[in-house]
Amino acid sequence: MQFRTQVKIPPYPFSIPPCAKMLFVGSCFAQSMGERFLAEKFRATVNPYGVMYNPASILHTVSRCQSSADFAVLTLGTNHVYRLKETDEIVDNCQKRPQSLFREEVLSIDECVRFLSQAVDILVMRNPGIKVIITVSPIRYAKYGFHESQLSKAVLLLSANEMEKRYAGKVFYFPAYEIVNDELRDYRFYASDMLHPSEQAVEYIWECFSASLFGADTLQFLKEWQPIREAINHRPFNPDSDAYKEFVNNTLVKVRALKQKYSDLELEDNPFRPSEK
């Protein structure tokens, strides 16, 4: 007997290598996933101008961020935008200014696709070989009402589908939204606000992402990096003991070996805190 439905993730025609240069732009979910990639020593830039929720704001970040990447992950949160009445421009952050200064609008599918297309065109211009992964955030927006939130997600899902067709071989969809809502269909996979995915849910999505988009080389790197990461994060009871000093020295030997094996790995020669050298 099966007691859950499992989202089938189609194979991707590429894999993400160890320590790849990546750009994450989008909602809180993009922030969570991007931080995990940073922890696993990918050369990731994560929301350099803050969390962005809608396609227009994602375009603004891509336009401003000058660094190129080999892979970009764009996470769509909502199709709601706010325009500053005085200039009619879409703002990324209202900066706690009075609500009366802004006008809320809802982007259509065509408008979402237009903003996302501009963002992808910029990314491709900087690196013709880039692969762009679009996800829709599973986070629900209670302030719109749950029906309106679902309508917003539907627009984003249709926009992502159109982008995948329009940029075949360049833009790909990863079903994070479906994994949370169809596979992890239970409130125990949500944080205490019952809106955001829990740490356990984010970890599960990471596992799904890894299984789908990491090749054998990346999985091997992560296997080698994990004990070193745990050693670096270990906080000793007595940092001045001979046993801990030996532990640090043994770890530094492993660090040097890993850096020699993976030339793109950005890691200090001694990543321990100064007090623990």
CYANA upper distance limits for C-alpha pairs under 8 A (distance plus 0.5 A):
  4 ARG  CA    183 GLU  CA      6.88
  5 THR  CA    182 ASP  CA      7.19
  5 THR  CA    183 GLU  CA      5.93
  6 GLN  CA    179 ILE  CA      8.22
  6 GLN  CA    182 ASP  CA      8.03
  6 GLN  CA    183 GLU  CA      5.80
  7 VAL  CA    175 PRO  CA      8.50
  7 VAL  CA    178 GLU  CA      7.49
  7 VAL  CA    179 ILE  CA      6.53
  7 VAL  CA    182 ASP  CA      7.75
  7 VAL  CA    183 GLU  CA      6.76
  9 ILE  CA    174 PHE  CA      8.14
  9 ILE  CA    175 PRO  CA      7.80
  9 ILE  CA    212 SER  CA      7.65
 11 PRO  CA    212 SER  CA      7.13
 12 TYR  CA    212 SER  CA      7.63
 12 TYR  CA    213 LEU  CA      7.34
 14 PHE  CA    213 LEU  CA      7.71
 15 SER  CA    213 LEU  CA      5.43
 15 SER  CA    214 PHE  CA      5.66
 15 SER  CA    215 GLY  CA      5.92
 16 ILE  CA     20 ALA  CA      7.18
 16 ILE  CA     71 PHE  CA      8.32
 16 ILE  CA    213 LEU  CA      6.45
 16 ILE  CA    214 PHE  CA      5.72
 16 ILE  CA    215 GLY  CA      7.20
 16 ILE  CA    218 THR  CA      7.76
 17 PRO  CA    214 PHE  CA      7.27
 17 PRO  CA    215 GLY  CA      7.30
 17 PRO  CA    217 ASP  CA      7.24
 17 PRO  CA    218 THR  CA      5.87
 18 PRO  CA     42 PHE  CA      7.22
 18 PRO  CA    217 ASP  CA      7.39
 18 PRO  CA    218 THR  CA      5.15
 18 PRO  CA    221 PHE  CA      6.99
 18 PRO  CA    262 TYR  CA      8.43
 18 PRO  CA    264 ASP  CA      8.45
 19 CYS  CA     41 LYS  CA      6.25
 19 CYS  CA     42 PHE  CA      4.41
 19 CYS  CA     43 ARG  CA      6.09
 19 CYS  CA    264 ASP  CA      6.50
 19 CYS  CA    265 LEU  CA      6.30
 19 CYS  CA    266 GLU  CA      8.44
 20 ALA  CA     42 PHE  CA      5.87
 20 ALA  CA     43 ARG  CA      6.22
 20 ALA  CA     44 ALA  CA      8.13
 20 ALA  CA     70 ASP  CA      7.38
 20 ALA  CA     71 PHE  CA      8.12
 20 ALA  CA    264 ASP  CA      8.33
 21 LYS  CA     42 PHE  CA      7.04
 21 LYS  CA     43 ARG  CA      5.14
 21 LYS  CA     44 ALA  CA      6.22
 21 LYS  CA     69 ALA  CA      5.55
 21 LYS  CA     70 ASP  CA      5.93
 21 LYS  CA     71 PHE  CA      7.09
 22 MET  CA     42 PHE  CA      7.72
 22 MET  CA     43 ARG  CA      6.59
 22 MET  CA     44 ALA  CA      5.02
 22 MET  CA     45 THR  CA      6.73
 22 MET  CA     69 ALA  CA      5.62
 22 MET  CA     70 ASP  CA      6.47
 22 MET  CA     71 PHE  CA      5.33
 22 MET  CA     72 ALA  CA      6.02
 22 MET  CA     73 VAL  CA      8.13
 23 LEU  CA     44 ALA  CA      6.14
 23 LEU  CA     45 THR  CA      5.36
 23 LEU  CA     46 VAL  CA      6.57
 23 LEU  CA     47 ASN  CA      8.41
 23 LEU  CA     69 ALA  CA      6.60
 23 LEU  CA     71 PHE  CA      6.94
 23 LEU  CA     72 ALA  CA      5.08
 23 LEU  CA     73 VAL  CA      6.67
 24 PHE  CA     30 ALA  CA      6.60
 24 PHE  CA     31 GLN  CA      7.80
 24 PHE  CA     34 GLY  CA      6.38
 24 PHE  CA     44 ALA  CA      7.73
 24 PHE  CA     45 THR  CA      6.65
 24 PHE  CA     46 VAL  CA      5.23
 24 PHE  CA     47 ASN  CA      6.47
 24 PHE  CA     72 ALA  CA      6.41
 24 PHE  CA     73 VAL  CA      5.36
 24 PHE  CA     74 LEU  CA      6.59
 24 PHE  CA     75 THR  CA      8.32
 25 VAL  CA     30 ALA  CA      6.75
 25 VAL  CA     31 GLN  CA      8.15
 25 VAL  CA     46 VAL  CA      6.81
 25 VAL  CA     47 ASN  CA      5.42
 25 VAL  CA     51 VAL  CA      7.80
 25 VAL  CA     52 MET  CA      7.23
 25 VAL  CA     58 ILE  CA      6.73
 25 VAL  CA     61 THR  CA      7.81
 25 VAL  CA     62 VAL  CA      8.29
 25 VAL  CA     72 ALA  CA      8.34
 25 VAL  CA     73 VAL  CA      6.92
 25 VAL  CA     74 LEU  CA      5.60
 25 VAL  CA     75 THR  CA      6.88
 26 GLY  CA     30 ALA  CA      5.87
 26 GLY  CA     31 GLN  CA      7.77
 26 GLY  CA     47 ASN  CA      7.32
 26 GLY  CA     51 VAL  CA      6.31
 26 GLY  CA     52 MET  CA      5.00
 26 GLY  CA     53 TYR  CA      5.98
 26 GLY  CA     54 ASN  CA      7.92
 26 GLY  CA     58 ILE  CA      6.60
 26 GLY  CA     74 LEU  CA      6.16
 26 GLY  CA     75 THR  CA      5.06
 26 GLY  CA     76 LEU  CA      6.42
 26 GLY  CA     77 GLY  CA      7.54
 27 SER  CA     31 GLN  CA      7.08
 27 SER  CA     51 VAL  CA      5.94
 27 SER  CA     52 MET  CA      5.75
 27 SER  CA     53 TYR  CA      5.25
 27 SER  CA     75 THR  CA      6.42
 27 SER  CA     76 LEU  CA      6.91
 27 SER  CA     77 GLY  CA      5.92
 27 SER  CA    137 SER  CA      7.34
 28 CYS  CA     32 SER  CA      6.79
 28 CYS  CA     51 VAL  CA      6.78
 29 PHE  CA     33 MET  CA      6.72
 29 PHE  CA     75 THR  CA      7.71
 29 PHE  CA    137 SER  CA      6.47
 29 PHE  CA    138 PRO  CA      8.28
 29 PHE  CA    139 ILE  CA      8.00
 30 ALA  CA     34 GLY  CA      6.28
 30 ALA  CA     46 VAL  CA      8.29
 30 ALA  CA     47 ASN  CA      8.48
 30 ALA  CA     73 VAL  CA      8.07
 30 ALA  CA     74 LEU  CA      7.83
 30 ALA  CA     75 THR  CA      6.14
 30 ALA  CA    137 SER  CA      8.31
 31 GLN  CA     35 GLU  CA      6.60
 31 GLN  CA     46 VAL  CA      6.89
 31 GLN  CA     47 ASN  CA      7.28
 31 GLN  CA     51 VAL  CA      7.58
 32 SER  CA     36 ARG  CA      6.99
 32 SER  CA    202 VAL  CA      8.04
 33 MET  CA     37 PHE  CA      6.94
 33 MET  CA    202 VAL  CA      7.85
 33 MET  CA    206 TRP  CA      7.79
 34 GLY  CA     38 LEU  CA      6.81
 34 GLY  CA     44 ALA  CA      7.45
 34 GLY  CA     45 THR  CA      8.17
 34 GLY  CA     46 VAL  CA      6.10
 35 GLU  CA     39 ALA  CA      6.76
 35 GLU  CA     46 VAL  CA      7.66
 36 ARG  CA     40 GLU  CA      6.86
 37 PHE  CA     41 LYS  CA      6.98
 37 PHE  CA     42 PHE  CA      6.00
 37 PHE  CA     44 ALA  CA      7.25
 38 LEU  CA     42 PHE  CA      5.85
 38 LEU  CA     43 ARG  CA      7.18
 38 LEU  CA     44 ALA  CA      6.32
 40 GLU  CA    222 LEU  CA      7.47
 40 GLU  CA    225 TRP  CA      8.09
 41 LYS  CA    265 LEU  CA      7.38
 41 LYS  CA    266 GLU  CA      7.56
 41 LYS  CA    267 LEU  CA      8.45
 42 PHE  CA    265 LEU  CA      8.35
 43 ARG  CA    266 GLU  CA      8.04
 47 ASN  CA     51 VAL  CA      6.21
 47 ASN  CA     52 MET  CA      7.90
 47 ASN  CA     61 THR  CA      8.13
 48 PRO  CA     61 THR  CA      7.99
 48 PRO  CA     65 CYS  CA      7.87
 49 TYR  CA     61 THR  CA      7.00
 52 MET  CA     57 SER  CA      6.09
 52 MET  CA     58 ILE  CA      6.29
 52 MET  CA     61 THR  CA      8.47
 52 MET  CA     92 ASP  CA      7.27
 53 TYR  CA     57 SER  CA      7.25
 53 TYR  CA     58 ILE  CA      7.72
 53 TYR  CA     75 THR  CA      8.36
 53 TYR  CA     76 LEU  CA      6.58
 53 TYR  CA     77 GLY  CA      5.22
 53 TYR  CA     78 THR  CA      6.25
 53 TYR  CA     79 ASN  CA      8.42
 54 ASN  CA     58 ILE  CA      6.78
 54 ASN  CA     76 LEU  CA      6.43
 54 ASN  CA     77 GLY  CA      6.42
 54 ASN  CA     78 THR  CA      5.65
 54 ASN  CA     79 ASN  CA      5.86
 54 ASN  CA     80 HIS  CA      7.15
 54 ASN  CA     81 VAL  CA      7.21
 55 PRO  CA     59 LEU  CA      6.71
 55 PRO  CA     76 LEU  CA      7.09
 55 PRO  CA     78 THR  CA      8.48
 55 PRO  CA     79 ASN  CA      7.55
 55 PRO  CA    112 CYS  CA      6.21
 55 PRO  CA    115 PHE  CA      6.29
 55 PRO  CA    116 LEU  CA      6.37
 56 ALA  CA     60 HIS  CA      6.90
 56 ALA  CA     81 VAL  CA      8.36
 56 ALA  CA     90 ILE  CA      7.86
 56 ALA  CA    112 CYS  CA      7.85
 56 ALA  CA    115 PHE  CA      5.97
 56 ALA  CA    116 LEU  CA      7.96
 57 SER  CA     61 THR  CA      6.91
 57 SER  CA     90 ILE  CA      8.26
 57 SER  CA     91 VAL  CA      7.87
 57 SER  CA     92 ASP  CA      5.94
 58 ILE  CA     62 VAL  CA      6.79
 58 ILE  CA     74 LEU  CA      7.98
 58 ILE  CA    116 LEU  CA      8.20
 58 ILE  CA    119 ALA  CA      7.94
 59 LEU  CA     63 SER  CA      6.55
 59 LEU  CA    115 PHE  CA      6.62
 59 LEU  CA    116 LEU  CA      7.01
 59 LEU  CA    118 GLN  CA      7.39
 59 LEU  CA    119 ALA  CA      5.38
 60 HIS  CA     64 ARG  CA      6.77
 61 THR  CA     65 CYS  CA      6.42
 62 VAL  CA     66 GLN  CA      8.21
 62 VAL  CA    119 ALA  CA      6.51
 62 VAL  CA    122 ILE  CA      7.88
 62 VAL  CA    123 LEU  CA      7.91
 63 SER  CA    119 ALA  CA      7.61
 63 SER  CA    122 ILE  CA      7.56
 68 SER  CA    123 LEU  CA      7.61
 68 SER  CA    126 ARG  CA      6.26
 68 SER  CA    127 ASN  CA      6.82
 69 ALA  CA    123 LEU  CA      8.33
 69 ALA  CA    127 ASN  CA      7.47
 69 ALA  CA    130 ILE  CA      7.28
 70 ASP  CA    127 ASN  CA      7.54
 70 ASP  CA    129 GLY  CA      7.36
 70 ASP  CA    130 ILE  CA      5.15
 70 ASP  CA    131 LYS  CA      7.02
 71 PHE  CA    130 ILE  CA      5.94
 71 PHE  CA    131 LYS  CA      5.42
 71 PHE  CA    132 VAL  CA      6.29
 71 PHE  CA    133 ILE  CA      8.01
 72 ALA  CA    130 ILE  CA      7.91
 72 ALA  CA    131 LYS  CA      6.94
 72 ALA  CA    132 VAL  CA      5.26
 72 ALA  CA    133 ILE  CA      6.55
 73 VAL  CA    132 VAL  CA      6.45
 73 VAL  CA    133 ILE  CA      5.22
 73 VAL  CA    134 ILE  CA      6.32
 73 VAL  CA    135 THR  CA      7.86
 74 LEU  CA    132 VAL  CA      7.90
 74 LEU  CA    133 ILE  CA      6.77
 74 LEU  CA    134 ILE  CA      5.40
 74 LEU  CA    135 THR  CA      6.78
 75 THR  CA    134 ILE  CA      6.37
 75 THR  CA    135 THR  CA      5.22
 75 THR  CA    136 VAL  CA      5.90
 75 THR  CA    137 SER  CA      6.50
 76 LEU  CA    134 ILE  CA      8.05
 76 LEU  CA    135 THR  CA      6.79
 76 LEU  CA    136 VAL  CA      5.25
 76 LEU  CA    137 SER  CA      6.30
 76 LEU  CA    156 LEU  CA      7.21
 77 GLY  CA    136 VAL  CA      6.68
 77 GLY  CA    137 SER  CA      5.61
 77 GLY  CA    138 PRO  CA      8.38
 77 GLY  CA    139 ILE  CA      7.79
 77 GLY  CA    153 LYS  CA      8.03
 77 GLY  CA    156 LEU  CA      8.40
 78 THR  CA    149 SER  CA      8.41
 78 THR  CA    152 SER  CA      6.29
 78 THR  CA    153 LYS  CA      7.05
 78 THR  CA    156 LEU  CA      7.57
 79 ASN  CA    106 VAL  CA      6.21
 79 ASN  CA    107 LEU  CA      5.73
 79 ASN  CA    108 SER  CA      8.09
 79 ASN  CA    112 CYS  CA      7.79
 79 ASN  CA    152 SER  CA      6.23
 79 ASN  CA    153 LYS  CA      8.28
 79 ASN  CA    155 VAL  CA      7.70
 79 ASN  CA    156 LEU  CA      7.30
 80 HIS  CA    104 GLU  CA      7.43
 80 HIS  CA    105 GLU  CA      6.26
 80 HIS  CA    106 VAL  CA      5.08
 80 HIS  CA    107 LEU  CA      6.77
 80 HIS  CA    152 SER  CA      8.10
 81 VAL  CA     90 ILE  CA      7.09
 81 VAL  CA     91 VAL  CA      8.12
 81 VAL  CA    104 GLU  CA      6.28
 81 VAL  CA    105 GLU  CA      5.86
 81 VAL  CA    106 VAL  CA      6.74
 81 VAL  CA    107 LEU  CA      7.72
 82 TYR  CA     90 ILE  CA      6.08
 82 TYR  CA     91 VAL  CA      6.48
 82 TYR  CA     92 ASP  CA      8.32
 82 TYR  CA     94 CYS  CA      8.45
 82 TYR  CA    102 PHE  CA      6.50
 82 TYR  CA    103 ARG  CA      6.00
 82 TYR  CA    104 GLU  CA      5.01
 82 TYR  CA    105 GLU  CA      6.67
 83 ARG  CA     87 THR  CA      8.42
 83 ARG  CA     88 ASP  CA      5.92
 83 ARG  CA     89 GLU  CA      5.70
 83 ARG  CA     90 ILE  CA      4.80
 83 ARG  CA     91 VAL  CA      6.41
 83 ARG  CA    102 PHE  CA      5.85
 83 ARG  CA    103 ARG  CA      5.62
 83 ARG  CA    104 GLU  CA      6.88
 83 ARG  CA    105 GLU  CA      8.01
 84 LEU  CA     88 ASP  CA      5.72
 84 LEU  CA     89 GLU  CA      6.13
 84 LEU  CA     90 ILE  CA      6.97
 84 LEU  CA     91 VAL  CA      7.15
 84 LEU  CA    101 LEU  CA      6.54
 84 LEU  CA    102 PHE  CA      5.11
 84 LEU  CA    103 ARG  CA      7.00
 85 LYS  CA     89 GLU  CA      8.17
 85 LYS  CA    101 LEU  CA      6.40
 85 LYS  CA    102 PHE  CA      5.88
 85 LYS  CA    103 ARG  CA      6.80
 86 GLU  CA    101 LEU  CA      8.04
 97 ARG  CA    101 LEU  CA      7.90
 98 PRO  CA    102 PHE  CA      8.37
107 LEU  CA    111 GLU  CA      6.22
107 LEU  CA    112 CYS  CA      6.71
108 SER  CA    112 CYS  CA      6.71
108 SER  CA    155 VAL  CA      7.56
109 ILE  CA    113 VAL  CA      6.63
109 ILE  CA    155 VAL  CA      6.15
109 ILE  CA    156 LEU  CA      7.69
109 ILE  CA    158 LEU  CA      7.39
109 ILE  CA    159 SER  CA      5.96
110 ASP  CA    114 ARG  CA      6.60
110 ASP  CA    159 SER  CA      8.01
111 GLU  CA    115 PHE  CA      6.82
112 CYS  CA    116 LEU  CA      6.63
112 CYS  CA    156 LEU  CA      7.98
112 CYS  CA    159 SER  CA      6.79
113 VAL  CA    117 SER  CA      6.30
113 VAL  CA    159 SER  CA      6.10
113 VAL  CA    160 ALA  CA      8.23
113 VAL  CA    162 GLU  CA      7.72
113 VAL  CA    163 MET  CA      7.07
114 ARG  CA    118 GLN  CA      6.84
115 PHE  CA    119 ALA  CA      6.92
116 LEU  CA    120 VAL  CA      6.68
116 LEU  CA    163 MET  CA      8.22
117 SER  CA    121 ASP  CA      6.52
117 SER  CA    163 MET  CA      7.81
118 GLN  CA    122 ILE  CA      6.79
119 ALA  CA    123 LEU  CA      6.87
120 VAL  CA    124 VAL  CA      6.58
120 VAL  CA    132 VAL  CA      7.95
121 ASP  CA    125 MET  CA      6.55
122 ILE  CA    126 ARG  CA      6.91
123 LEU  CA    127 ASN  CA      6.71
123 LEU  CA    128 PRO  CA      8.26
123 LEU  CA    130 ILE  CA      7.68
124 VAL  CA    128 PRO  CA      5.06
124 VAL  CA    129 GLY  CA      7.53
124 VAL  CA    130 ILE  CA      6.65
130 ILE  CA    170 LYS  CA      7.67
131 LYS  CA    170 LYS  CA      5.76
131 LYS  CA    171 VAL  CA      6.69
131 LYS  CA    172 PHE  CA      8.17
132 VAL  CA    170 LYS  CA      6.68
132 VAL  CA    171 VAL  CA      5.21
132 VAL  CA    172 PHE  CA      6.70
133 ILE  CA    171 VAL  CA      6.32
133 ILE  CA    172 PHE  CA      5.34
133 ILE  CA    173 TYR  CA      6.12
133 ILE  CA    174 PHE  CA      7.09
134 ILE  CA    160 ALA  CA      7.07
134 ILE  CA    171 VAL  CA      7.62
134 ILE  CA    172 PHE  CA      6.61
134 ILE  CA    173 TYR  CA      5.41
134 ILE  CA    174 PHE  CA      6.75
135 THR  CA    160 ALA  CA      8.15
135 THR  CA    173 TYR  CA      6.46
135 THR  CA    174 PHE  CA      5.82
135 THR  CA    175 PRO  CA      6.84
135 THR  CA    176 ALA  CA      6.69
135 THR  CA    177 TYR  CA      7.77
136 VAL  CA    153 LYS  CA      7.86
136 VAL  CA    156 LEU  CA      7.31
136 VAL  CA    157 LEU  CA      7.24
136 VAL  CA    175 PRO  CA      7.91
136 VAL  CA    176 ALA  CA      7.08
136 VAL  CA    177 TYR  CA      6.05
137 SER  CA    176 ALA  CA      7.35
137 SER  CA    177 TYR  CA      6.22
138 PRO  CA    176 ALA  CA      7.27
138 PRO  CA    177 TYR  CA      4.96
138 PRO  CA    178 GLU  CA      8.21
138 PRO  CA    180 VAL  CA      6.89
138 PRO  CA    181 ASN  CA      7.68
138 PRO  CA    196 HIS  CA      8.03
138 PRO  CA    197 PRO  CA      7.83
139 ILE  CA    195 LEU  CA      6.25
139 ILE  CA    196 HIS  CA      5.55
139 ILE  CA    197 PRO  CA      7.30
140 ARG  CA    146 PHE  CA      7.86
140 ARG  CA    149 SER  CA      6.78
140 ARG  CA    150 GLN  CA      8.39
140 ARG  CA    195 LEU  CA      5.98
140 ARG  CA    196 HIS  CA      7.63
141 TYR  CA    145 GLY  CA      7.55
141 TYR  CA    146 PHE  CA      7.43
141 TYR  CA    149 SER  CA      6.06
141 TYR  CA    195 LEU  CA      7.98
142 ALA  CA    146 PHE  CA      6.31
142 ALA  CA    149 SER  CA      7.61
142 ALA  CA    195 LEU  CA      8.27
144 TYR  CA    148 GLU  CA      6.11
144 TYR  CA    149 SER  CA      6.35
145 GLY  CA    149 SER  CA      6.60
146 PHE  CA    150 GLN  CA      6.66
147 HIS  CA    151 LEU  CA      6.83
148 GLU  CA    152 SER  CA      6.68
149 SER  CA    153 LYS  CA      6.80
150 GLN  CA    154 ALA  CA      6.62
151 LEU  CA    155 VAL  CA      6.90
152 SER  CA    156 LEU  CA      6.93
153 LYS  CA    157 LEU  CA      6.56
154 ALA  CA    158 LEU  CA      6.68
155 VAL  CA    159 SER  CA      6.59
156 LEU  CA    160 ALA  CA      6.58
157 LEU  CA    161 ASN  CA      6.71
158 LEU  CA    162 GLU  CA      6.73
159 SER  CA    163 MET  CA      6.69
160 ALA  CA    164 GLU  CA      6.73
160 ALA  CA    173 TYR  CA      7.40
161 ASN  CA    165 LYS  CA      6.95
161 ASN  CA    173 TYR  CA      8.01
162 GLU  CA    166 ARG  CA      6.50
163 MET  CA    167 TYR  CA      6.38
163 MET  CA    171 VAL  CA      7.22
164 GLU  CA    168 ALA  CA      6.10
164 GLU  CA    170 LYS  CA      8.28
164 GLU  CA    171 VAL  CA      5.62
164 GLU  CA    172 PHE  CA      6.06
164 GLU  CA    173 TYR  CA      7.28
167 TYR  CA    171 VAL  CA      5.92
168 ALA  CA    172 PHE  CA      8.25
174 PHE  CA    209 PHE  CA      8.44
175 PRO  CA    179 ILE  CA      6.70
176 ALA  CA    180 VAL  CA      6.96
176 ALA  CA    205 ILE  CA      7.14
177 TYR  CA    181 ASN  CA      6.70
178 GLU  CA    182 ASP  CA      5.80
178 GLU  CA    183 GLU  CA      7.52
179 ILE  CA    183 GLU  CA      5.41
179 ILE  CA    184 LEU  CA      6.77
179 ILE  CA    205 ILE  CA      7.81
180 VAL  CA    184 LEU  CA      5.30
180 VAL  CA    185 ARG  CA      6.84
180 VAL  CA    189 PHE  CA      8.48
180 VAL  CA    197 PRO  CA      8.10
180 VAL  CA    201 ALA  CA      7.71
181 ASN  CA    185 ARG  CA      5.69
184 LEU  CA    189 PHE  CA      7.09
184 LEU  CA    201 ALA  CA      8.07
185 ARG  CA    189 PHE  CA      8.28
186 ASP  CA    190 TYR  CA      8.21
187 TYR  CA    194 MET  CA      7.18
188 ARG  CA    198 SER  CA      8.39
189 PHE  CA    197 PRO  CA      6.51
189 PHE  CA    198 SER  CA      5.78
189 PHE  CA    200 GLN  CA      7.08
189 PHE  CA    201 ALA  CA      5.95
190 TYR  CA    194 MET  CA      5.77
190 TYR  CA    195 LEU  CA      6.88
190 TYR  CA    196 HIS  CA      6.14
190 TYR  CA    197 PRO  CA      4.82
190 TYR  CA    198 SER  CA      4.90
190 TYR  CA    201 ALA  CA      7.77
191 ALA  CA    195 LEU  CA      7.27
191 ALA  CA    196 HIS  CA      6.00
191 ALA  CA    197 PRO  CA      6.16
191 ALA  CA    198 SER  CA      4.92
191 ALA  CA    199 GLU  CA      8.10
197 PRO  CA    201 ALA  CA      6.11
197 PRO  CA    202 VAL  CA      6.93
198 SER  CA    202 VAL  CA      6.84
199 GLU  CA    203 GLU  CA      6.56
200 GLN  CA    204 TYR  CA      6.71
201 ALA  CA    205 ILE  CA      6.76
202 VAL  CA    206 TRP  CA      6.67
203 GLU  CA    207 GLU  CA      6.82
204 TYR  CA    208 CYS  CA      6.82
205 ILE  CA    209 PHE  CA      6.51
206 TRP  CA    210 SER  CA      6.48
207 GLU  CA    211 ALA  CA      6.62
208 CYS  CA    212 SER  CA      6.71
209 PHE  CA    213 LEU  CA      6.33
209 PHE  CA    214 PHE  CA      8.13
210 SER  CA    214 PHE  CA      5.60
210 SER  CA    219 LEU  CA      8.35
214 PHE  CA    218 THR  CA      6.19
214 PHE  CA    219 LEU  CA      6.92
215 GLY  CA    219 LEU  CA      6.86
216 ALA  CA    220 GLN  CA      6.55
217 ASP  CA    221 PHE  CA      6.73
218 THR  CA    222 LEU  CA      6.70
219 LEU  CA    223 LYS  CA      6.72
220 GLN  CA    224 GLU  CA      6.82
221 PHE  CA    225 TRP  CA      6.45
222 LEU  CA    226 GLN  CA      6.41
223 LYS  CA    227 PRO  CA      8.21
224 GLU  CA    228 ILE  CA      7.86
224 GLU  CA    258 LEU  CA      8.33
225 TRP  CA    229 ARG  CA      6.54
225 TRP  CA    258 LEU  CA      8.33
226 GLN  CA    230 GLU  CA      6.68
227 PRO  CA    231 ALA  CA      6.58
228 ILE  CA    232 ILE  CA      6.66
228 ILE  CA    251 THR  CA      7.05
228 ILE  CA    254 LYS  CA      7.77
228 ILE  CA    255 VAL  CA      7.67
229 ARG  CA    233 ASN  CA      6.70
230 GLU  CA    234 HIS  CA      6.55
231 ALA  CA    251 THR  CA      7.50
232 ILE  CA    251 THR  CA      8.45
232 ILE  CA    271 PRO  CA      7.35
232 ILE  CA    272 PHE  CA      6.48
236 PRO  CA    244 TYR  CA      7.76
238 ASN  CA    244 TYR  CA      7.88
239 PRO  CA    244 TYR  CA      6.43
239 PRO  CA    245 LYS  CA      7.78
239 PRO  CA    276 GLU  CA      6.59
240 ASP  CA    244 TYR  CA      7.44
240 ASP  CA    245 LYS  CA      7.50
240 ASP  CA    276 GLU  CA      8.37
241 SER  CA    245 LYS  CA      6.88
242 ASP  CA    246 GLU  CA      6.66
243 ALA  CA    247 PHE  CA      6.72
244 TYR  CA    248 VAL  CA      6.68
245 LYS  CA    249 ASN  CA      6.74
245 LYS  CA    277 LYS  CA      8.30
246 GLU  CA    250 ASN  CA      6.61
247 PHE  CA    251 THR  CA      6.72
248 VAL  CA    252 LEU  CA      6.69
248 VAL  CA    272 PHE  CA      8.48
248 VAL  CA    277 LYS  CA      7.98
249 ASN  CA    253 VAL  CA      6.90
250 ASN  CA    254 LYS  CA      7.11
251 THR  CA    255 VAL  CA      6.72
252 LEU  CA    256 ARG  CA      6.73
252 LEU  CA    269 ASP  CA      7.82
252 LEU  CA    270 ASN  CA      7.04
253 VAL  CA    257 ALA  CA      6.82
254 LYS  CA    258 LEU  CA      6.59
255 VAL  CA    259 LYS  CA      6.68
255 VAL  CA    269 ASP  CA      7.55
256 ARG  CA    260 GLN  CA      6.66
256 ARG  CA    269 ASP  CA      7.37
257 ALA  CA    261 LYS  CA      6.74
258 LEU  CA    262 TYR  CA      6.56
259 LYS  CA    263 SER  CA      6.47
259 LYS  CA    264 ASP  CA      8.39
259 LYS  CA    265 LEU  CA      6.43
259 LYS  CA    266 GLU  CA      8.42
259 LYS  CA    267 LEU  CA      7.96
267 LEU  CA    271 PRO  CA      7.54
270 ASN  CA    277 LYS  CA      8.20
272 PHE  CA    276 GLU  CA      6.57
272 PHE  CA    277 LYS  CA      6.79
273 ARG  CA    277 LYS  CA      7.17
